């Protein structure tokens, strides 16, 4: 049975009184997980303060609950509407920045040690799918039937995966996905082949990778669900700058989830989910040497060792 140190509530007490909030906080039992004991009091106090600050009504509370319910009901393994809600509220971008800060070394490098800056993480987004096809280096994530029609967007993308000390990481895995030129991920579009524009590649002994993909396009986040309705209510635009998603992993290193952004995109400084970062901007350059591609781009990913002392929580 859960135990608690919570005193009996005075049934005559006013919920506007902060004593009510502290009674709710104190209801947590002694056997609750340590991290929950840290997180939940802060959450409860902020929620109660928010309700008091705006004089939240029951109708407004139920409307918010219904929004969350609708997001959950619409979410599945192909689209995560609840995560999209976190995105447009800036919550995922904020938590990503907090997590990145926590993963930085807890002590500075020695004077004799020069470290490369690690690649910043970036939000996962709601359209990731597990088990993208494993492909050989220098192959294409574009389905064969679309390669001719997509040629004006086709990009030969190269780079390396490095440790923050500068050493190449062999056998690192890059999990990649992006939209078609119509701005839709394959699971949104019945005209696209299953797992089109998704792939996994493994770096060679020198940490190098190369593959064919598309130069990405800007697109509006889906507005056919509750998140789209929320944006309209807030008089906000839905546009995301052109980007390619990456998850980069290797044994002994912290897994990196990030996005790379097209330097020419007009929405870079006005991202609807507040995720674009200057360190993740890439130039797409025209080229004529390769008949299979119209553009070239390059980027080196730098991973943090798992063994580096970082700030962690239970």
Secondary structure, DSSP 4 states (H G I P E B T S, - for coil): ---B-PPPP-TT--TTSHHHHHHHHHTSBTTS-HHHHHHHHHHHHHHHHHHHHHT--HHHHHHHHHHHHHHHHH--SS--HHHHHHHHTTHHHHHHHHHHHHTS-SSPPPTT---PPPPPP----TT--S-PPB--TT-BSS-GGGTTTTGGGEEEEEEEEEETTS-B-TT-EEEEE---TTS--GGG-TTSPTTTTEEEEE--TTSEEEEEEE----EEPP-SSHHHHHHHHTT---EE--EEEEEEE-TTB--EEEEEEETT-TTTTS-TTS---GGGEE--EE-SS-TT-SEEEEEEEEEPBTTS------
